Amino acid sequence: MNVAELGCDFLVGSSHKFCGPTGMGFLWAREALLEAMPPFLGGGEMIQDVELDTSTWADLPHKFEAGTPAIGEAIGMGAAIDYLQAIGMDRIHAWEQRLTRRLFARLQAIEGLRILGPTPEQQPDRAALAAFHVEGLHANDIAALLDSSGICIRSGHHCTQPLHRHYGLSGTARASLGFTTTEAEIDRFAEELEGTIGFLREHS
């Protein structure tokens, strides 16, 4: 399937989400929309002709690529894409699905822990992560103690503050997986998490 077959008007992605450099990404849009949109930056290479009171824009995509491009970042993003394609996106997807099932199984076995969002059984193609809340404990405390054990998770709103407000939560913890994650790492995380929860409950 190519992008046009997805039926979307715009498709964007961040390079750092697929092993590339930060500050870089991609934008795909329907050509008619790009033609109708004015440029939002001015600079070299995006101008066709300049008069004292008018300007015309260069052809796509140059119309939106003012000034010196992020050359190094673009090369790095290309290398990241090559790397992922060499591994195989289907292989990466299958491995992350397997890891997600294991993560959910381990988290669901922890007393008092509630996972937000659908399970892998309910949504097999869900993202390889789990946001969770432990009754009576703050997500930031959980994350801080896990960090002292060498395990890094996120805590907070995860760019979904209205959703957390809907659930009446000040924040959640989130464990995110990647294709470099191992099953042993998930097991260690679950064991450390159980110990952390026990410690916090004992001292709360």
C-alpha positions in Angstrom: 0.0 0.0 0.0 1.3 3.4 -0.9 0.5 6.6 1.0 -2.1 7.8 -1.4 -4.1 4.6 -0.8 -4.4 5.4 2.9 -6.9 8.1 2.0 -5.3 10.8 4.2 -4.7 14.4 3.3 -1.4 14.7 5.3 1.0 12.2 6.7 3.8 13.3 9.0 6.5 11.4 11.0 9.4 12.2 13.3 12.8 10.8 12.5 13.6 10.0 16.1 10.6 7.7 16.3 12.4 5.3 13.9 16.0 5.5 15.1 17.0 8.7 13.2 18.2 12.1 14.4 16.1 14.5 16.4 14.8 17.7 14.8 14.0 15.9 11.5 11.0 14.3 10.0 8.9 14.0 6.9 5.7 15.4 5.5 3.6 13.9 2.7 0.5 15.8 1.5 -1.9 15.6 -1.5 -0.3 17.7 -4.3 -3.5 19.8 -4.8 -3.4 20.9 -1.1 0.3 21.8 -1.3 -0.3 23.8 -4.5 -3.0 25.7 -2.8 -1.1 26.5 0.4 1.2 29.5 0.7 4.7 28.9 2.0 5.2 29.6 5.7 8.9 30.3 5.5 10.9 32.5 3.2 14.4 32.1 2.0 16.7 30.8 -0.7 15.5 28.1 -3.1 11.8 28.6 -2.5 11.4 31.6 -4.8 10.9 31.4 -8.5 10.8 35.2 -9.3 11.0 38.2 -7.1 9.7 41.7 -7.9 9.6 44.7 -5.6 6.0 44.1 -4.8 5.3 40.4 -5.8 6.9 37.0 -5.7 6.2 33.7 -7.3 7.1 30.4 -5.6 9.2 27.5 -6.9 7.7 24.2 -7.9 7.0 21.6 -5.2 8.6 20.6 -2.9 11.0 23.5 -3.1 8.2 26.0 -2.3 8.3 24.7 1.3 12.0 24.2 1.7 13.4 27.7 2.4 17.1 28.2 3.1 19.8 25.6 3.8 18.1 22.2 4.5 19.0 20.0 7.5 21.4 18.0 5.3 23.1 16.0 8.1 19.8 15.1 9.7 18.3 14.1 6.3 21.2 11.8 5.7 20.9 10.3 9.2 17.2 9.7 8.7 17.9 8.0 5.4 20.4 5.7 7.1 17.9 4.9 9.8 15.3 3.9 7.2 17.9 1.7 5.4 18.7 0.1 8.7 15.1 -0.7 9.6 14.4 -2.0 6.1 17.4 -4.3 6.3 16.0 -5.8 9.4 12.5 -6.0 7.9 9.5 -4.1 9.0 7.3 -7.2 9.2 9.9 -8.9 11.5 10.0 -5.8 13.7 6.2 -5.6 13.9 5.9 -9.3 14.8 8.5 -9.1 17.5 6.9 -6.0 19.0 3.5 -7.7 19.0 5.1 -10.6 20.9 6.8 -8.3 23.4 3.5 -6.4 24.0 1.6 -9.5 24.8 4.3 -10.4 27.4 4.3 -6.9 28.8 0.5 -6.9 29.3 0.6 -10.4 30.8 3.2 -9.4 33.4 1.4 -6.1 34.2 -2.0 -7.7 34.5 -0.6 -10.0 37.2 0.3 -7.1 39.5 -2.3 -6.4 42.1 -3.8 -2.9 42.1 -2.3 -2.0 38.7 -4.7 -0.8 36.0 -3.7 -0.5 32.4 -5.3 2.2 30.3 -6.3 1.3 26.7 -7.1 -1.8 24.8 -5.3 -5.1 25.4 -3.3 -6.9 22.6 -6.3 -9.3 22.4 -8.7 -6.5 21.9 -6.5 -4.7 19.4 -3.7 -6.9 18.0 -2.0 -4.1 16.1 -1.9 -1.7 19.1 1.3 0.2 19.9 4.1 -1.6 21.8 3.6 0.2 25.1 1.4 0.2 28.2 0.2 3.2 30.2 -0.8 2.2 33.7 -2.0 3.6 37.1 -1.4 2.0 40.5 -4.1 2.9 43.0 -2.8 5.2 45.8 0.6 5.8 44.2 1.9 8.6 42.1 3.4 7.8 38.7 6.3 10.1 39.2 7.3 8.2 42.4 7.2 4.9 40.5 9.3 6.2 37.7 11.9 7.8 40.0 12.4 4.6 41.9 12.6 2.5 38.8 15.2 4.9 37.4 17.4 4.3 40.4 17.4 0.6 39.4 18.4 1.5 35.8 14.9 1.2 34.3 13.6 4.2 32.5 9.9 4.7 31.9 7.8 7.9 31.4 5.4 9.4 33.8 3.0 12.2 33.4 0.3 13.0 30.9 2.0 11.7 27.8 0.5 14.6 25.7 -3.0 13.5 26.7 -3.9 15.7 29.6 -7.6 15.9 28.7 -7.8 12.1 28.7 -6.2 11.9 32.1 -8.6 14.5 33.4 -11.4 12.4 32.0 -10.2 9.4 34.0 -9.6 11.6 37.1 -5.9 10.8 37.1 -3.0 13.2 37.8 -0.8 11.1 35.6 0.2 7.6 34.6 3.3 5.6 34.2 4.2 4.3 30.7 6.5 1.5 29.7 7.4 1.7 26.0 9.0 -1.2 24.0 11.1 -1.3 20.9 12.4 -3.9 18.6 15.7 -4.0 20.6 13.8 -4.8 23.8 14.1 -8.4 25.0 11.7 -10.6 26.9 14.2 -10.8 29.8 14.1 -7.0 30.1 10.3 -7.1 30.3 10.5 -9.7 33.1 13.1 -7.7 35.0 11.0 -4.5 34.6 7.9 -6.4 36.0 9.9 -7.7 39.0 11.4 -4.3 39.7 8.0 -2.7 39.4 6.4 -5.1 41.9 9.2 -4.4 44.3 8.8 -0.6 43.8 5.1 -0.8 44.4 5.6 -2.8 47.5 8.2 -0.3 48.8 6.0 2.7 48.1 2.9 1.2 49.7 4.9 0.2 52.8 6.2 3.8 53.2 3.2 5.7 52.2 
